[in-house]
């Protein structure tokens, strides 16, 4: 299968930075992120570890994502972290975009992430999540493949 993206679908490290807006706060939170994408296993499952460091907050957030059931333009995704447990979502991709969403989960957590490929090979990311207590999180970021030469 020919997948037009190296983000998520091939092993490597991705770095990023952006801002987080919470509906309960007036300020923007600046963050950095680090993705480690593993080689797919024998069943085609791709494990990813995502670390998020918010400026001014000592604790790092950690998400484990697994991408699987890859099709010609879709996939399944599991997200696991200490705050929401494990949720299962669906994803899609085309030549310019990779995106996934979580809807009607048992954890009463839903939202989406979309990554738009840029001419320089980086991605512009937008995400929005909503919890059962109506906490809305909006995220905008840019991510890029880490170069060993840096």
CNS distance restraints for C-alpha pairs under 8 A (distance, minus, plus):
assign (resid   1 and name CA) (resid  71 and name CA) 7.90 0.50 0.50
assign (resid   1 and name CA) (resid  72 and name CA) 6.79 0.50 0.50
assign (resid   2 and name CA) (resid  72 and name CA) 7.79 0.50 0.50
assign (resid   3 and name CA) (resid   9 and name CA) 7.42 0.50 0.50
assign (resid   3 and name CA) (resid  72 and name CA) 7.61 0.50 0.50
assign (resid   4 and name CA) (resid  94 and name CA) 7.27 0.50 0.50
assign (resid   4 and name CA) (resid  95 and name CA) 5.63 0.50 0.50
assign (resid   5 and name CA) (resid   9 and name CA) 6.43 0.50 0.50
assign (resid   5 and name CA) (resid  95 and name CA) 7.54 0.50 0.50
assign (resid   5 and name CA) (resid  98 and name CA) 7.98 0.50 0.50
assign (resid   6 and name CA) (resid  10 and name CA) 5.09 0.50 0.50
assign (resid   6 and name CA) (resid  11 and name CA) 7.92 0.50 0.50
assign (resid   7 and name CA) (resid  14 and name CA) 7.84 0.50 0.50
assign (resid   7 and name CA) (resid 145 and name CA) 7.84 0.50 0.50
assign (resid   8 and name CA) (resid  37 and name CA) 6.22 0.50 0.50
assign (resid   8 and name CA) (resid  46 and name CA) 7.62 0.50 0.50
assign (resid   8 and name CA) (resid  48 and name CA) 7.64 0.50 0.50
assign (resid   8 and name CA) (resid  67 and name CA) 7.98 0.50 0.50
assign (resid   9 and name CA) (resid  37 and name CA) 7.98 0.50 0.50
assign (resid   9 and name CA) (resid  46 and name CA) 7.32 0.50 0.50
assign (resid  10 and name CA) (resid  37 and name CA) 6.99 0.50 0.50
assign (resid  10 and name CA) (resid  38 and name CA) 7.49 0.50 0.50
assign (resid  10 and name CA) (resid  39 and name CA) 6.51 0.50 0.50
assign (resid  10 and name CA) (resid  40 and name CA) 7.76 0.50 0.50
assign (resid  11 and name CA) (resid  36 and name CA) 7.60 0.50 0.50
assign (resid  11 and name CA) (resid  37 and name CA) 4.79 0.50 0.50
assign (resid  11 and name CA) (resid  38 and name CA) 4.84 0.50 0.50
assign (resid  11 and name CA) (resid  39 and name CA) 4.94 0.50 0.50
assign (resid  11 and name CA) (resid  40 and name CA) 7.82 0.50 0.50
assign (resid  12 and name CA) (resid  36 and name CA) 6.02 0.50 0.50
assign (resid  12 and name CA) (resid  37 and name CA) 5.20 0.50 0.50
assign (resid  12 and name CA) (resid  38 and name CA) 6.83 0.50 0.50
assign (resid  12 and name CA) (resid 145 and name CA) 7.44 0.50 0.50
assign (resid  12 and name CA) (resid 146 and name CA) 7.66 0.50 0.50
assign (resid  13 and name CA) (resid  34 and name CA) 7.11 0.50 0.50
assign (resid  13 and name CA) (resid  35 and name CA) 5.53 0.50 0.50
assign (resid  13 and name CA) (resid  36 and name CA) 4.70 0.50 0.50
assign (resid  13 and name CA) (resid  37 and name CA) 6.19 0.50 0.50
assign (resid  13 and name CA) (resid 145 and name CA) 6.08 0.50 0.50
assign (resid  13 and name CA) (resid 146 and name CA) 5.44 0.50 0.50
assign (resid  14 and name CA) (resid  34 and name CA) 5.76 0.50 0.50
assign (resid  14 and name CA) (resid  35 and name CA) 4.91 0.50 0.50
assign (resid  14 and name CA) (resid  36 and name CA) 6.62 0.50 0.50
assign (resid  14 and name CA) (resid 143 and name CA) 6.43 0.50 0.50
assign (resid  14 and name CA) (resid 144 and name CA) 5.45 0.50 0.50
assign (resid  14 and name CA) (resid 145 and name CA) 4.39 0.50 0.50
assign (resid  14 and name CA) (resid 146 and name CA) 5.16 0.50 0.50
assign (resid  15 and name CA) (resid  32 and name CA) 7.47 0.50 0.50
assign (resid  15 and name CA) (resid  33 and name CA) 5.69 0.50 0.50
assign (resid  15 and name CA) (resid  34 and name CA) 4.67 0.50 0.50
assign (resid  15 and name CA) (resid  35 and name CA) 6.36 0.50 0.50
assign (resid  15 and name CA) (resid 143 and name CA) 5.45 0.50 0.50
assign (resid  15 and name CA) (resid 144 and name CA) 5.52 0.50 0.50
assign (resid  15 and name CA) (resid 145 and name CA) 6.34 0.50 0.50
assign (resid  15 and name CA) (resid 146 and name CA) 6.05 0.50 0.50
assign (resid  16 and name CA) (resid  32 and name CA) 5.54 0.50 0.50
assign (resid  16 and name CA) (resid  33 and name CA) 4.94 0.50 0.50
assign (resid  16 and name CA) (resid  34 and name CA) 6.47 0.50 0.50
assign (resid  16 and name CA) (resid 141 and name CA) 6.66 0.50 0.50
assign (resid  16 and name CA) (resid 142 and name CA) 5.44 0.50 0.50
assign (resid  16 and name CA) (resid 143 and name CA) 3.97 0.50 0.50
assign (resid  16 and name CA) (resid 144 and name CA) 6.23 0.50 0.50
assign (resid  17 and name CA) (resid  30 and name CA) 7.50 0.50 0.50
assign (resid  17 and name CA) (resid  31 and name CA) 5.62 0.50 0.50
assign (resid  17 and name CA) (resid  32 and name CA) 4.26 0.50 0.50
assign (resid  17 and name CA) (resid  33 and name CA) 6.06 0.50 0.50
assign (resid  17 and name CA) (resid 141 and name CA) 5.43 0.50 0.50
assign (resid  17 and name CA) (resid 142 and name CA) 5.79 0.50 0.50
assign (resid  17 and name CA) (resid 143 and name CA) 6.69 0.50 0.50
assign (resid  18 and name CA) (resid  30 and name CA) 5.85 0.50 0.50
assign (resid  18 and name CA) (resid  31 and name CA) 5.55 0.50 0.50
assign (resid  18 and name CA) (resid  32 and name CA) 6.57 0.50 0.50
assign (resid  18 and name CA) (resid 139 and name CA) 7.34 0.50 0.50
assign (resid  18 and name CA) (resid 140 and name CA) 5.54 0.50 0.50
assign (resid  18 and name CA) (resid 141 and name CA) 3.86 0.50 0.50
assign (resid  18 and name CA) (resid 142 and name CA) 6.32 0.50 0.50
assign (resid  19 and name CA) (resid  28 and name CA) 6.13 0.50 0.50
assign (resid  19 and name CA) (resid  29 and name CA) 5.42 0.50 0.50
assign (resid  19 and name CA) (resid  30 and name CA) 4.52 0.50 0.50
assign (resid  19 and name CA) (resid  31 and name CA) 5.93 0.50 0.50
assign (resid  19 and name CA) (resid 139 and name CA) 5.84 0.50 0.50
assign (resid  19 and name CA) (resid 140 and name CA) 5.53 0.50 0.50
assign (resid  19 and name CA) (resid 141 and name CA) 6.36 0.50 0.50
assign (resid  20 and name CA) (resid  28 and name CA) 5.74 0.50 0.50
assign (resid  20 and name CA) (resid  29 and name CA) 4.96 0.50 0.50
assign (resid  20 and name CA) (resid  30 and name CA) 6.39 0.50 0.50
assign (resid  20 and name CA) (resid  31 and name CA) 7.35 0.50 0.50
assign (resid  20 and name CA) (resid 137 and name CA) 6.85 0.50 0.50
assign (resid  20 and name CA) (resid 138 and name CA) 5.71 0.50 0.50
assign (resid  20 and name CA) (resid 139 and name CA) 4.57 0.50 0.50
assign (resid  20 and name CA) (resid 140 and name CA) 6.67 0.50 0.50
assign (resid  21 and name CA) (resid  25 and name CA) 7.42 0.50 0.50
assign (resid  21 and name CA) (resid  26 and name CA) 7.77 0.50 0.50
assign (resid  21 and name CA) (resid  27 and name CA) 7.01 0.50 0.50
assign (resid  21 and name CA) (resid  28 and name CA) 5.25 0.50 0.50
assign (resid  21 and name CA) (resid  29 and name CA) 6.50 0.50 0.50
assign (resid  21 and name CA) (resid 137 and name CA) 5.80 0.50 0.50
assign (resid  21 and name CA) (resid 138 and name CA) 5.09 0.50 0.50
assign (resid  21 and name CA) (resid 139 and name CA) 6.41 0.50 0.50
assign (resid  22 and name CA) (resid  26 and name CA) 7.52 0.50 0.50
assign (resid  22 and name CA) (resid  28 and name CA) 7.79 0.50 0.50
assign (resid  22 and name CA) (resid 135 and name CA) 7.18 0.50 0.50
assign (resid  22 and name CA) (resid 136 and name CA) 5.83 0.50 0.50
assign (resid  22 and name CA) (resid 137 and name CA) 4.75 0.50 0.50
assign (resid  22 and name CA) (resid 138 and name CA) 6.49 0.50 0.50
assign (resid  23 and name CA) (resid 135 and name CA) 6.48 0.50 0.50
assign (resid  23 and name CA) (resid 136 and name CA) 5.46 0.50 0.50
assign (resid  23 and name CA) (resid 137 and name CA) 6.70 0.50 0.50
assign (resid  24 and name CA) (resid 135 and name CA) 7.11 0.50 0.50
assign (resid  24 and name CA) (resid 136 and name CA) 7.98 0.50 0.50
assign (resid  29 and name CA) (resid  54 and name CA) 6.66 0.50 0.50
assign (resid  29 and name CA) (resid  55 and name CA) 6.88 0.50 0.50
assign (resid  30 and name CA) (resid  54 and name CA) 5.90 0.50 0.50
assign (resid  30 and name CA) (resid  55 and name CA) 5.60 0.50 0.50
assign (resid  31 and name CA) (resid  52 and name CA) 6.73 0.50 0.50
assign (resid  31 and name CA) (resid  53 and name CA) 5.48 0.50 0.50
assign (resid  31 and name CA) (resid  54 and name CA) 4.19 0.50 0.50
assign (resid  31 and name CA) (resid  55 and name CA) 5.66 0.50 0.50
assign (resid  32 and name CA) (resid  52 and name CA) 5.86 0.50 0.50
assign (resid  32 and name CA) (resid  53 and name CA) 5.32 0.50 0.50
assign (resid  32 and name CA) (resid  54 and name CA) 6.53 0.50 0.50
assign (resid  32 and name CA) (resid  55 and name CA) 7.94 0.50 0.50
assign (resid  33 and name CA) (resid  50 and name CA) 6.94 0.50 0.50
assign (resid  33 and name CA) (resid  51 and name CA) 5.55 0.50 0.50
assign (resid  33 and name CA) (resid  52 and name CA) 4.51 0.50 0.50
assign (resid  33 and name CA) (resid  53 and name CA) 6.30 0.50 0.50
assign (resid  34 and name CA) (resid  50 and name CA) 5.72 0.50 0.50
assign (resid  34 and name CA) (resid  51 and name CA) 5.23 0.50 0.50
assign (resid  34 and name CA) (resid  52 and name CA) 6.69 0.50 0.50
assign (resid  35 and name CA) (resid  48 and name CA) 6.76 0.50 0.50
assign (resid  35 and name CA) (resid  49 and name CA) 5.71 0.50 0.50
assign (resid  35 and name CA) (resid  50 and name CA) 4.50 0.50 0.50
assign (resid  35 and name CA) (resid  51 and name CA) 6.53 0.50 0.50
assign (resid  36 and name CA) (resid  48 and name CA) 5.53 0.50 0.50
assign (resid  36 and name CA) (resid  49 and name CA) 5.21 0.50 0.50
assign (resid  36 and name CA) (resid  50 and name CA) 6.52 0.50 0.50
assign (resid  37 and name CA) (resid  46 and name CA) 7.27 0.50 0.50
assign (resid  37 and name CA) (resid  47 and name CA) 6.27 0.50 0.50
assign (resid  37 and name CA) (resid  48 and name CA) 4.50 0.50 0.50
assign (resid  37 and name CA) (resid  49 and name CA) 6.71 0.50 0.50
assign (resid  38 and name CA) (resid  46 and name CA) 6.15 0.50 0.50
assign (resid  38 and name CA) (resid  47 and name CA) 5.46 0.50 0.50
assign (resid  38 and name CA) (resid  48 and name CA) 6.01 0.50 0.50
assign (resid  39 and name CA) (resid  46 and name CA) 6.32 0.50 0.50
assign (resid  39 and name CA) (resid  47 and name CA) 7.58 0.50 0.50
assign (resid  40 and name CA) (resid  44 and name CA) 5.16 0.50 0.50
assign (resid  40 and name CA) (resid  45 and name CA) 5.19 0.50 0.50
assign (resid  40 and name CA) (resid  46 and name CA) 4.36 0.50 0.50
assign (resid  40 and name CA) (resid  47 and name CA) 7.09 0.50 0.50
assign (resid  41 and name CA) (resid  45 and name CA) 5.43 0.50 0.50
assign (resid  41 and name CA) (resid  46 and name CA) 6.61 0.50 0.50
assign (resid  44 and name CA) (resid  68 and name CA) 6.20 0.50 0.50
assign (resid  44 and name CA) (resid  69 and name CA) 7.39 0.50 0.50
assign (resid  44 and name CA) (resid  70 and name CA) 7.58 0.50 0.50
assign (resid  45 and name CA) (resid  66 and name CA) 6.53 0.50 0.50
assign (resid  45 and name CA) (resid  67 and name CA) 5.69 0.50 0.50
assign (resid  45 and name CA) (resid  68 and name CA) 4.58 0.50 0.50
assign (resid  45 and name CA) (resid  69 and name CA) 7.50 0.50 0.50
assign (resid  46 and name CA) (resid  66 and name CA) 5.48 0.50 0.50
assign (resid  46 and name CA) (resid  67 and name CA) 5.05 0.50 0.50
assign (resid  46 and name CA) (resid  68 and name CA) 6.42 0.50 0.50
assign (resid  47 and name CA) (resid  64 and name CA) 7.38 0.50 0.50
assign (resid  47 and name CA) (resid  65 and name CA) 5.96 0.50 0.50
assign (resid  47 and name CA) (resid  66 and name CA) 4.50 0.50 0.50
assign (resid  47 and name CA) (resid  67 and name CA) 6.56 0.50 0.50
assign (resid  48 and name CA) (resid  64 and name CA) 5.87 0.50 0.50
assign (resid  48 and name CA) (resid  65 and name CA) 5.09 0.50 0.50
assign (resid  48 and name CA) (resid  66 and name CA) 6.09 0.50 0.50
assign (resid  49 and name CA) (resid  62 and name CA) 7.25 0.50 0.50
assign (resid  49 and name CA) (resid  63 and name CA) 5.98 0.50 0.50
assign (resid  49 and name CA) (resid  64 and name CA) 4.78 0.50 0.50
assign (resid  49 and name CA) (resid  65 and name CA) 6.37 0.50 0.50
assign (resid  50 and name CA) (resid  62 and name CA) 5.73 0.50 0.50
assign (resid  50 and name CA) (resid  63 and name CA) 5.06 0.50 0.50
assign (resid  50 and name CA) (resid  64 and name CA) 6.30 0.50 0.50
assign (resid  50 and name CA) (resid  65 and name CA) 7.70 0.50 0.50
assign (resid  51 and name CA) (resid  60 and name CA) 6.62 0.50 0.50
assign (resid  51 and name CA) (resid  61 and name CA) 5.71 0.50 0.50
assign (resid  51 and name CA) (resid  62 and name CA) 4.67 0.50 0.50
assign (resid  51 and name CA) (resid  63 and name CA) 6.52 0.50 0.50
assign (resid  52 and name CA) (resid  60 and name CA) 5.73 0.50 0.50
assign (resid  52 and name CA) (resid  61 and name CA) 5.00 0.50 0.50
assign (resid  52 and name CA) (resid  62 and name CA) 6.39 0.50 0.50
assign (resid  53 and name CA) (resid  57 and name CA) 7.40 0.50 0.50
assign (resid  53 and name CA) (resid  58 and name CA) 7.85 0.50 0.50
assign (resid  53 and name CA) (resid  59 and name CA) 7.32 0.50 0.50
assign (resid  53 and name CA) (resid  60 and name CA) 5.00 0.50 0.50
assign (resid  53 and name CA) (resid  61 and name CA) 6.53 0.50 0.50
assign (resid  54 and name CA) (resid  58 and name CA) 7.86 0.50 0.50
assign (resid  54 and name CA) (resid  60 and name CA) 7.32 0.50 0.50
assign (resid  62 and name CA) (resid  81 and name CA) 6.40 0.50 0.50
assign (resid  63 and name CA) (resid  79 and name CA) 6.76 0.50 0.50
assign (resid  63 and name CA) (resid  80 and name CA) 5.85 0.50 0.50
assign (resid  63 and name CA) (resid  81 and name CA) 5.01 0.50 0.50
assign (resid  64 and name CA) (resid  78 and name CA) 7.99 0.50 0.50
assign (resid  64 and name CA) (resid  79 and name CA) 5.80 0.50 0.50
assign (resid  64 and name CA) (resid  80 and name CA) 5.16 0.50 0.50
assign (resid  64 and name CA) (resid  81 and name CA) 6.44 0.50 0.50
assign (resid  65 and name CA) (resid  77 and name CA) 6.76 0.50 0.50
assign (resid  65 and name CA) (resid  78 and name CA) 5.46 0.50 0.50
assign (resid  65 and name CA) (resid  79 and name CA) 4.60 0.50 0.50
assign (resid  65 and name CA) (resid  80 and name CA) 6.40 0.50 0.50
assign (resid  66 and name CA) (resid  77 and name CA) 5.52 0.50 0.50
assign (resid  66 and name CA) (resid  78 and name CA) 5.14 0.50 0.50
assign (resid  66 and name CA) (resid  79 and name CA) 6.78 0.50 0.50
assign (resid  67 and name CA) (resid  75 and name CA) 6.79 0.50 0.50
assign (resid  67 and name CA) (resid  76 and name CA) 5.82 0.50 0.50
assign (resid  67 and name CA) (resid  77 and name CA) 4.54 0.50 0.50
assign (resid  67 and name CA) (resid  78 and name CA) 6.68 0.50 0.50
assign (resid  68 and name CA) (resid  75 and name CA) 5.94 0.50 0.50
assign (resid  68 and name CA) (resid  76 and name CA) 5.32 0.50 0.50
assign (resid  68 and name CA) (resid  77 and name CA) 6.31 0.50 0.50
assign (resid  69 and name CA) (resid  75 and name CA) 5.25 0.50 0.50
assign (resid  69 and name CA) (resid  76 and name CA) 5.67 0.50 0.50
assign (resid  70 and name CA) (resid  74 and name CA) 6.09 0.50 0.50
assign (resid  70 and name CA) (resid  75 and name CA) 4.49 0.50 0.50
assign (resid  70 and name CA) (resid  76 and name CA) 7.10 0.50 0.50
assign (resid  71 and name CA) (resid  75 and name CA) 5.93 0.50 0.50
assign (resid  73 and name CA) (resid  92 and name CA) 5.58 0.50 0.50
assign (resid  73 and name CA) (resid  93 and name CA) 5.20 0.50 0.50
assign (resid  73 and name CA) (resid  94 and name CA) 6.27 0.50 0.50
assign (resid  74 and name CA) (resid  90 and name CA) 7.51 0.50 0.50
assign (resid  74 and name CA) (resid  91 and name CA) 5.45 0.50 0.50
assign (resid  74 and name CA) (resid  92 and name CA) 4.12 0.50 0.50
assign (resid  74 and name CA) (resid  93 and name CA) 6.07 0.50 0.50
assign (resid  75 and name CA) (resid  90 and name CA) 6.08 0.50 0.50
assign (resid  75 and name CA) (resid  91 and name CA) 5.03 0.50 0.50
assign (resid  75 and name CA) (resid  92 and name CA) 6.22 0.50 0.50
assign (resid  76 and name CA) (resid  88 and name CA) 7.44 0.50 0.50
assign (resid  76 and name CA) (resid  89 and name CA) 5.91 0.50 0.50
assign (resid  76 and name CA) (resid  90 and name CA) 4.60 0.50 0.50
assign (resid  76 and name CA) (resid  91 and name CA) 5.78 0.50 0.50
assign (resid  77 and name CA) (resid  88 and name CA) 5.85 0.50 0.50
assign (resid  77 and name CA) (resid  89 and name CA) 5.08 0.50 0.50
assign (resid  77 and name CA) (resid  90 and name CA) 5.85 0.50 0.50
assign (resid  77 and name CA) (resid  91 and name CA) 6.81 0.50 0.50
assign (resid  77 and name CA) (resid 100 and name CA) 7.54 0.50 0.50
assign (resid  78 and name CA) (resid  86 and name CA) 6.80 0.50 0.50
assign (resid  78 and name CA) (resid  87 and name CA) 5.74 0.50 0.50
assign (resid  78 and name CA) (resid  88 and name CA) 4.51 0.50 0.50
assign (resid  78 and name CA) (resid  89 and name CA) 6.15 0.50 0.50
assign (resid  79 and name CA) (resid  85 and name CA) 7.98 0.50 0.50
assign (resid  79 and name CA) (resid  86 and name CA) 5.60 0.50 0.50
assign (resid  79 and name CA) (resid  87 and name CA) 5.34 0.50 0.50
assign (resid  79 and name CA) (resid  88 and name CA) 6.42 0.50 0.50
assign (resid  79 and name CA) (resid  89 and name CA) 7.84 0.50 0.50
assign (resid  80 and name CA) (resid  84 and name CA) 7.05 0.50 0.50
assign (resid  80 and name CA) (resid  85 and name CA) 5.32 0.50 0.50
assign (resid  80 and name CA) (resid  86 and name CA) 4.24 0.50 0.50
assign (resid  80 and name CA) (resid  87 and name CA) 6.45 0.50 0.50
assign (resid  81 and name CA) (resid  85 and name CA) 5.30 0.50 0.50
assign (resid  81 and name CA) (resid  86 and name CA) 6.71 0.50 0.50
assign (resid  84 and name CA) (resid 107 and name CA) 6.02 0.50 0.50
assign (resid  84 and name CA) (resid 109 and name CA) 7.22 0.50 0.50
assign (resid  85 and name CA) (resid 107 and name CA) 7.27 0.50 0.50
assign (resid  86 and name CA) (resid 107 and name CA) 7.92 0.50 0.50
assign (resid  87 and name CA) (resid 102 and name CA) 7.15 0.50 0.50
assign (resid  87 and name CA) (resid 105 and name CA) 6.36 0.50 0.50
assign (resid  87 and name CA) (resid 106 and name CA) 7.61 0.50 0.50
assign (resid  87 and name CA) (resid 107 and name CA) 7.12 0.50 0.50
assign (resid  88 and name CA) (resid 102 and name CA) 6.45 0.50 0.50
assign (resid  88 and name CA) (resid 105 and name CA) 7.43 0.50 0.50
assign (resid  89 and name CA) (resid 100 and name CA) 6.70 0.50 0.50
assign (resid  89 and name CA) (resid 101 and name CA) 5.45 0.50 0.50
assign (resid  89 and name CA) (resid 102 and name CA) 4.47 0.50 0.50
assign (resid  89 and name CA) (resid 103 and name CA) 7.04 0.50 0.50
assign (resid  90 and name CA) (resid 100 and name CA) 5.49 0.50 0.50
assign (resid  90 and name CA) (resid 101 and name CA) 5.69 0.50 0.50
assign (resid  90 and name CA) (resid 102 and name CA) 6.81 0.50 0.50
assign (resid  91 and name CA) (resid  98 and name CA) 7.43 0.50 0.50
assign (resid  91 and name CA) (resid  99 and name CA) 5.47 0.50 0.50
assign (resid  91 and name CA) (resid 100 and name CA) 3.84 0.50 0.50
assign (resid  91 and name CA) (resid 101 and name CA) 6.36 0.50 0.50
assign (resid  92 and name CA) (resid  98 and name CA) 6.04 0.50 0.50
assign (resid  92 and name CA) (resid  99 and name CA) 5.53 0.50 0.50
assign (resid  92 and name CA) (resid 100 and name CA) 6.31 0.50 0.50
assign (resid  93 and name CA) (resid  97 and name CA) 5.42 0.50 0.50
assign (resid  93 and name CA) (resid  98 and name CA) 4.37 0.50 0.50
assign (resid  93 and name CA) (resid  99 and name CA) 6.29 0.50 0.50
assign (resid  94 and name CA) (resid  98 and name CA) 6.78 0.50 0.50
assign (resid  96 and name CA) (resid 116 and name CA) 5.77 0.50 0.50
assign (resid  96 and name CA) (resid 117 and name CA) 5.14 0.50 0.50
assign (resid  96 and name CA) (resid 118 and name CA) 7.98 0.50 0.50
assign (resid  97 and name CA) (resid 114 and name CA) 6.95 0.50 0.50
assign (resid  97 and name CA) (resid 115 and name CA) 5.54 0.50 0.50
assign (resid  97 and name CA) (resid 116 and name CA) 4.56 0.50 0.50
assign (resid  97 and name CA) (resid 117 and name CA) 5.96 0.50 0.50
assign (resid  98 and name CA) (resid 114 and name CA) 5.84 0.50 0.50
assign (resid  98 and name CA) (resid 115 and name CA) 5.18 0.50 0.50
assign (resid  98 and name CA) (resid 116 and name CA) 6.72 0.50 0.50
assign (resid  99 and name CA) (resid 112 and name CA) 7.24 0.50 0.50
assign (resid  99 and name CA) (resid 113 and name CA) 5.50 0.50 0.50
assign (resid  99 and name CA) (resid 114 and name CA) 4.10 0.50 0.50
assign (resid  99 and name CA) (resid 115 and name CA) 6.06 0.50 0.50
assign (resid 100 and name CA) (resid 112 and name CA) 5.59 0.50 0.50
assign (resid 100 and name CA) (resid 113 and name CA) 5.56 0.50 0.50
assign (resid 100 and name CA) (resid 114 and name CA) 6.62 0.50 0.50
assign (resid 101 and name CA) (resid 110 and name CA) 7.33 0.50 0.50
assign (resid 101 and name CA) (resid 111 and name CA) 5.57 0.50 0.50
assign (resid 101 and name CA) (resid 112 and name CA) 4.06 0.50 0.50
assign (resid 101 and name CA) (resid 113 and name CA) 6.47 0.50 0.50
assign (resid 102 and name CA) (resid 109 and name CA) 7.44 0.50 0.50
assign (resid 102 and name CA) (resid 110 and name CA) 4.90 0.50 0.50
assign (resid 102 and name CA) (resid 111 and name CA) 5.36 0.50 0.50
assign (resid 102 and name CA) (resid 112 and name CA) 6.29 0.50 0.50
assign (resid 103 and name CA) (resid 109 and name CA) 7.35 0.50 0.50
assign (resid 103 and name CA) (resid 110 and name CA) 4.85 0.50 0.50
assign (resid 103 and name CA) (resid 111 and name CA) 6.62 0.50 0.50
assign (resid 104 and name CA) (resid 108 and name CA) 6.56 0.50 0.50
assign (resid 104 and name CA) (resid 109 and name CA) 7.20 0.50 0.50
assign (resid 104 and name CA) (resid 110 and name CA) 6.46 0.50 0.50
assign (resid 105 and name CA) (resid 109 and name CA) 5.99 0.50 0.50
assign (resid 105 and name CA) (resid 110 and name CA) 6.71 0.50 0.50
assign (resid 108 and name CA) (resid 131 and name CA) 6.00 0.50 0.50
assign (resid 108 and name CA) (resid 132 and name CA) 5.17 0.50 0.50
assign (resid 109 and name CA) (resid 129 and name CA) 7.23 0.50 0.50
assign (resid 109 and name CA) (resid 130 and name CA) 5.93 0.50 0.50
assign (resid 109 and name CA) (resid 131 and name CA) 4.61 0.50 0.50
assign (resid 109 and name CA) (resid 132 and name CA) 6.33 0.50 0.50
assign (resid 110 and name CA) (resid 129 and name CA) 5.69 0.50 0.50
assign (resid 110 and name CA) (resid 130 and name CA) 5.51 0.50 0.50
assign (resid 110 and name CA) (resid 131 and name CA) 6.62 0.50 0.50
assign (resid 111 and name CA) (resid 127 and name CA) 7.32 0.50 0.50
assign (resid 111 and name CA) (resid 128 and name CA) 5.39 0.50 0.50
assign (resid 111 and name CA) (resid 129 and name CA) 4.10 0.50 0.50
assign (resid 111 and name CA) (resid 130 and name CA) 6.10 0.50 0.50
assign (resid 112 and name CA) (resid 127 and name CA) 5.47 0.50 0.50
assign (resid 112 and name CA) (resid 128 and name CA) 5.67 0.50 0.50
assign (resid 112 and name CA) (resid 129 and name CA) 6.52 0.50 0.50
assign (resid 113 and name CA) (resid 125 and name CA) 7.01 0.50 0.50
assign (resid 113 and name CA) (resid 126 and name CA) 5.80 0.50 0.50
assign (resid 113 and name CA) (resid 127 and name CA) 4.20 0.50 0.50
assign (resid 113 and name CA) (resid 128 and name CA) 6.77 0.50 0.50
assign (resid 114 and name CA) (resid 125 and name CA) 5.57 0.50 0.50
assign (resid 114 and name CA) (resid 126 and name CA) 5.42 0.50 0.50
assign (resid 114 and name CA) (resid 127 and name CA) 6.30 0.50 0.50
assign (resid 115 and name CA) (resid 123 and name CA) 5.59 0.50 0.50
assign (resid 115 and name CA) (resid 124 and name CA) 5.53 0.50 0.50
assign (resid 115 and name CA) (resid 125 and name CA) 4.45 0.50 0.50
assign (resid 115 and name CA) (resid 126 and name CA) 6.73 0.50 0.50
assign (resid 116 and name CA) (resid 123 and name CA) 5.16 0.50 0.50
assign (resid 116 and name CA) (resid 124 and name CA) 5.19 0.50 0.50
assign (resid 116 and name CA) (resid 125 and name CA) 6.44 0.50 0.50
assign (resid 117 and name CA) (resid 121 and name CA) 6.31 0.50 0.50
assign (resid 117 and name CA) (resid 122 and name CA) 6.10 0.50 0.50
assign (resid 117 and name CA) (resid 123 and name CA) 4.59 0.50 0.50
assign (resid 117 and name CA) (resid 124 and name CA) 6.74 0.50 0.50
assign (resid 118 and name CA) (resid 122 and name CA) 5.35 0.50 0.50
assign (resid 118 and name CA) (resid 123 and name CA) 5.49 0.50 0.50
assign (resid 118 and name CA) (resid 124 and name CA) 7.06 0.50 0.50
assign (resid 121 and name CA) (resid 144 and name CA) 7.10 0.50 0.50
assign (resid 121 and name CA) (resid 145 and name CA) 7.94 0.50 0.50
assign (resid 122 and name CA) (resid 142 and name CA) 6.99 0.50 0.50
assign (resid 122 and name CA) (resid 143 and name CA) 5.71 0.50 0.50
assign (resid 122 and name CA) (resid 144 and name CA) 4.47 0.50 0.50
assign (resid 122 and name CA) (resid 145 and name CA) 6.97 0.50 0.50
assign (resid 123 and name CA) (resid 142 and name CA) 5.66 0.50 0.50
assign (resid 123 and name CA) (resid 143 and name CA) 5.32 0.50 0.50
assign (resid 123 and name CA) (resid 144 and name CA) 6.48 0.50 0.50
assign (resid 124 and name CA) (resid 140 and name CA) 7.51 0.50 0.50
assign (resid 124 and name CA) (resid 141 and name CA) 5.92 0.50 0.50
assign (resid 124 and name CA) (resid 142 and name CA) 4.59 0.50 0.50
assign (resid 124 and name CA) (resid 143 and name CA) 6.60 0.50 0.50
assign (resid 125 and name CA) (resid 139 and name CA) 7.70 0.50 0.50
assign (resid 125 and name CA) (resid 140 and name CA) 5.59 0.50 0.50
assign (resid 125 and name CA) (resid 141 and name CA) 5.04 0.50 0.50
assign (resid 125 and name CA) (resid 142 and name CA) 5.87 0.50 0.50
assign (resid 125 and name CA) (resid 143 and name CA) 7.37 0.50 0.50
assign (resid 126 and name CA) (resid 138 and name CA) 7.56 0.50 0.50
assign (resid 126 and name CA) (resid 139 and name CA) 5.60 0.50 0.50
assign (resid 126 and name CA) (resid 140 and name CA) 4.67 0.50 0.50
assign (resid 126 and name CA) (resid 141 and name CA) 6.66 0.50 0.50
assign (resid 127 and name CA) (resid 137 and name CA) 7.98 0.50 0.50
assign (resid 127 and name CA) (resid 138 and name CA) 5.75 0.50 0.50
assign (resid 127 and name CA) (resid 139 and name CA) 4.98 0.50 0.50
assign (resid 127 and name CA) (resid 140 and name CA) 6.61 0.50 0.50
assign (resid 128 and name CA) (resid 136 and name CA) 7.09 0.50 0.50
assign (resid 128 and name CA) (resid 137 and name CA) 5.52 0.50 0.50
assign (resid 128 and name CA) (resid 138 and name CA) 4.47 0.50 0.50
assign (resid 128 and name CA) (resid 139 and name CA) 6.25 0.50 0.50
assign (resid 129 and name CA) (resid 136 and name CA) 5.71 0.50 0.50
assign (resid 129 and name CA) (resid 137 and name CA) 5.16 0.50 0.50
assign (resid 129 and name CA) (resid 138 and name CA) 6.67 0.50 0.50
assign (resid 130 and name CA) (resid 134 and name CA) 6.03 0.50 0.50
assign (resid 130 and name CA) (resid 135 and name CA) 5.61 0.50 0.50
assign (resid 130 and name CA) (resid 136 and name CA) 4.56 0.50 0.50
assign (resid 130 and name CA) (resid 137 and name CA) 6.48 0.50 0.50
assign (resid 131 and name CA) (resid 135 and name CA) 5.38 0.50 0.50
assign (resid 131 and name CA) (resid 136 and name CA) 6.79 0.50 0.50
assign (resid 146 and name CA) (resid 150 and name CA) 7.93 0.50 0.50
